[in-house]
């Protein structure tokens, strides 16, 4: 979450590198955070 707060435009690829996770794992985490309303999807951003 801190990485997203620091840089809301961070890409999934950068998150994968930062946390040593697969793209699928990152997508699952982001989907769950959106579902909970923790993050809001913005179509202009790459996440």
KOLMINU-733391 format. One record per residue (C-alpha): residue in three letters; x, y, z. Coordinates in pm, 1 decimal. Each point is the difference from the previous one (the first is absolute). Layout:
// KOLMINU-733391
NODE	residu	east	north	up
NODE	ala	X	Y	Z
...
This chain:
// KOLMINU-733391
NODE	residu	east	north	up
NODE	unk	0.0	0.0	0.0
NODE	unk	277.4	243.0	82.2
NODE	unk	142.6	-32.6	-350.9
NODE	unk	-340.4	83.1	-147.9
NODE	unk	-38.7	298.8	230.4
NODE	unk	347.5	126.6	-88.2
NODE	unk	-54.7	-47.4	-373.4
NODE	unk	-361.6	-56.7	-108.6
NODE	unk	117.1	-38.3	-361.1
NODE	unk	231.6	-293.1	74.1
NODE	unk	-31.8	-285.1	-248.5
NODE	unk	-70.8	-363.5	74.1
NODE	unk	342.5	-83.1	-139.8
NODE	unk	170.1	234.7	246.0
NODE	unk	-200.9	-150.5	287.8
NODE	unk	103.6	-347.8	-117.4
NODE	unk	365.4	103.5	13.2
NODE	unk	-31.1	178.7	335.9
NODE	unk	-172.2	-290.9	175.2
NODE	unk	132.7	-296.1	-201.2
NODE	unk	-352.9	-115.3	-86.1
NODE	unk	-155.8	-126.6	-321.3
NODE	unk	-230.4	220.4	-205.8
NODE	unk	-290.5	-227.9	92.8
NODE	unk	73.9	49.7	372.1
NODE	unk	13.1	378.9	-43.5
NODE	unk	-326.5	-3.2	-196.3
NODE	unk	-168.8	-207.4	270.3
NODE	unk	116.4	238.6	274.4
NODE	unk	-113.9	306.1	-196.4
NODE	unk	-337.1	-159.8	-74.9
NODE	unk	-55.5	-75.5	369.0
NODE	unk	101.5	353.4	103.7
NODE	unk	-243.9	143.9	-255.2
NODE	unk	-277.4	-230.6	122.1
NODE	unk	55.8	122.1	355.5
NODE	unk	0.6	361.9	-117.1
NODE	unk	356.9	51.8	119.4
NODE	unk	107.5	116.7	-344.9
NODE	unk	-209.3	148.4	-276.3
NODE	unk	71.6	-94.2	-358.7
NODE	unk	81.4	287.7	-230.0
NODE	unk	-6.5	-91.6	-369.2
NODE	unk	278.7	249.4	-70.1
NODE	unk	241.2	-193.0	221.1
NODE	unk	156.2	-330.7	-97.2
NODE	unk	-97.5	-189.9	312.7
